[in-house]
């Protein structure tokens, strides 16, 4: 495959918590952006930033130099790309940013082969705020020849792109994303459980923060998440039900590799309980509520 020119137009399929911020930054960078979302009303605000909102995935991808998918899971991504298929040109570069897991990525790679698409496995690390500010970390694997096509796309949505392989089908980027997510999710649970225990024992959380300050046990992410919960602010940067989905993908990936992930499996169950208690659409630090039987405190303060 010969080297290609940078994209000037991009279709964004999925404008949820992550996709909306990504679409805005793509448009602000000067790219021609078309966006589709299953619920069109959620995408409509993007028109104020110059994004063209379409009724169907096929309309969004028609004539686009690159396609960026950022949907809930692999199944939703495959279904959406099948709807887009009639308008996809052979050779179109597809940046697949959904955290899909290893099994689903195999199905997506097969779809790319069947439709002569140049697939780049490109999950992103970050939540709502980095997506809105264009500060995501892009993890990518794909052919050298088509990388120039997505340079303006990745530059617009991220602060940095880490290339980890030349074949999307080897899923090097997805594998790295699952490892990173395992750490993020487990730190979130650790923070939530420690806050729950402090609440139960009547310990002032500030005393905890003072005790670890500046030492090896201190952690900026822990401080940010605990502050969010103490404020009673559960506006999702990353939703609890999505975190449960990712946790189960991580456990399955470990099973495939012969690695037992007891902590992540228990964390998936915490997310399930929190979702069952009505916190599925809140931020994943709502894992806190899984620590209580029956009526849980409204917040950790």
Secondary structure, 3 states (H helix, E strand, C coil): CCCCCCCCEEEEECCCHHHHHHHHHHHHCCCEEEEECCCHHHHHHHHHHCCEECCCHHHHHCCCCEEEECCCCHHHHHHHHHHHHHHCCCCCEEEECCCCHHHHHHHHHHHHHHCCCEEEECCEECCHHHHHHCCEEEEEECCHHHHHHHHHHHHHHEEEEEEEECCHHHCHHHHHHHHHHHHHHHHHHHHHHHHHHHHHHCCCHHHHHHHHCCCCCCCHHHHHHHHHHHCCCCCCCCEHHHHHHHHHHHHHHHHHCCCCCHHHHHHHHHHHHHHHHHHCCCEHHHHHHHHCCCCCCCCCC
